[in-house]
């Protein structure tokens, strides 16, 4: 299951950087660098701009990133506002297992005292709840860098009960992961689709030895290829 990870403040950028400073800084990169420098300068200026406090993309309450999901908002104490991928590149999908029920996951992620949540929760029957926008940083991995770069998917069940990982759950989760990979250009491989246990510095063991990675990755690749 996800845990906090000491993410600190609401934003990860440097305070006091104004838009004029960013635009001037971006322009400075362009001088003498040709077309590639123009692109690099604009990209860097955009990333810095979205780290300025108070700057964010337009958003609507309850808006979904994954079609068909149910919106169930996590407590704002369990994530922080961001504007990914403009301020932080998204290059990981992190697979979790609740060590409990779907209802338990929703309950604790709505609890501000829990200090952790994932973007999504997948039920045994394949139903998906989205609790945090992919734009934002979920306190999920126990590692600030992986929180900033990852989209987290929690799964109902227990790591020592292989029967909890149903066909419907695998299929639904694979569709979800394939969509995330498509949105951010994430390679469909085990370097970029990882378990919570593989996050540096974590003390968690999920998704555990009974999560069928070979099966899961095959499903994700098939979903990705069909898009």
N, C-alpha and C positions, 0 to 999 in steps of 0.2 A: 504494500500500500504506500501511497505517497507520504512524504513528510516535508517539513518546512525548508530548511536550508539557508536561513539567515540572509534573505535577500536584501534586507536593509530598507532604504527609502523607496518612495513611490516611483522614482525614475532613476535610470542608470547613467544619465548624461551629465555633462559638466554644467553647473549653474552659471548664469551670467553671460551666456553666449547669445548675442542678439542676431536677428535675421540679417541685418546689414553686415555684421562681422562674417557671417557664414557665406554670404554672397560674394563679399570681397575676397574671403579666403578661397572660395571655389574658383573665382576668376584668376587668382594668383597662380593656381595650379595649372591653368590653361596656357599661360605664356610660354612659348617655346616648346610645347609638348606635342603639338599636332592633334589629330582627331582623337587618338586614344587618351591623351591627357584631358581633352574636353570632356569625354565621357567619364573618366575617372574623377575629375574635379566635380562634375555635377552630381555624381553618385555620392561622393563623400560629403558634399554640402547638404544633400538631401538627408543622409543618415544623421548628420549632426543636428540639422534643423529639427528632426523629429525627436531628438533627445532633450530639447529645450522644455523646461517646465511649462505646462499650459498649452503645448502644441499637440494636437491629436487629429486624427482623421475623423470625419463625420461618422457617427454610429447611431443606431436605433436600439432602444431597450428590447431585449429578447430576440435580436436578429441572430440567425443561425449561419454557421459556416458549412454544416453538413446537412444536406437535404434529407428530410424525414426524421431528424432528431427532435426530441422534446426539449424545450428550454426549461431548465431548473437552475436558477441562479445560485452560485456559491456565494458565501459571505465575502464581502470585499476585503476582509482581514486575511483571506487565504490566497490572494493573488494581488498583483499590482498592475496598474494601467500602463500600457505601452502602445507602440504603433508598429508592431512587427509586420513585415520584414524590413521596414525602412530604418528602424533604429537598431534592431538585432536580427541578423540573418537566421532563418529557421532551417535547420539541417538535420534534425533528429526527431524520430517518433519513439516515445518511451512507453513500454508496455508494463502495466501494473496488474496485480491481483489484490482484491480488497481484503482478503481474510475475513470475509463476512458476506452479507447479502447486499443486493442492489439498494434496498431501502436503507441499510446501514451506511453505505457510501454516501448517498444523498444527504442523510441526516448529519453526518460528521462534516461534510464539505460545506453545509449551510451553517455550521457552528463556528463563530468567530474564534472561539478558544482553541480550535483544532490546529489553526495556523498552517493548513495544508489543503490542497485540492488538486484535481486534474481537470483538464479541459472537457473530457468526456468520461462517461460511465456506460459500459455495455452490460446488459442483462443477459441471463442464460437463454432467453428466447430470442435474443438478437436486438431487442429494443435498445435505442441509444438515447441517453440524455446528454445534452451539452450544458455545461455549468459555467464555463468561462469562454469568452471569445478567443479565437486563435491570435488575434491582435495582441492580447495581453499575456503577461508572464504569470504562470501558475506556480505556486510553491509546491512542487511535486517531487523533486529528485534529491533533495539534500545537498545540492551543488548549484551555486548561483549561475555559473556559466551554462550548465545543462538546463536549468530552469529557463534561462533567457533564450536558448536556442531550440528548445524542445516543445513538442506538442504531446501531452500526456493522455493516455487512454487507460482507464481503470476497468477491470473485469470482475464481475460478480464471482464469488467462490473462494475456495481455499487451496493453497499451493499443494497440499498433500492429498487432494481428492481429484484425480483425473476425470472423474465422471462429471465434475462441475463445468468442464470445458466442452460445451455442447457443439454440435454441427452448426446450429443457428448462430451461436456466439462467434465461432471462428469465421463464418461467412460474413456476418455483419461487421465484425471488427476489421476484416481484410478489406471490405469495401471502404470503410472509414479511412484506414491507413493509405490505401491506394489514392483516395481523393486528396489527402494531405500531401502525399508525395507529388501528385500532379500539380497542386497549387504552388508549391515552393521549389519544384525541380529537385526533389530529394531522390537520390538513387535508391532503388529497391534492393537493398542488400543488408547484411547483418552488421555492417559498420554504422549504418544510419538508422536502422530499425532495431532497437535494443531493449533489453529488459532492465527493470529498475536495478537489479543486482549488478548490472554492468556499468552503472554510473560511478565514476571515481569518487571514493570517499564514503559511499553509502554503507549502511549496516543492514540493508534490506536484502531479502533473498528472492523476492518475487520477480518473474512469474513462477519460478520454481521448476523442479525437474520434470514435471508432468506436462508443462506447456510444450506442445509439439511445434517446434520452430520450423522444421522441414515442411510440415503440412501448411503452416501459417504463411510462410514465405511463398510457397507455391500458389496459394490462394491470392495473396497480394499481387504477385506478378501477373497472374491471369486477369485480375481486375484491372490492373494498370494497363495491360496490353489491349483490353477491350474498349478503352476510352478514346 
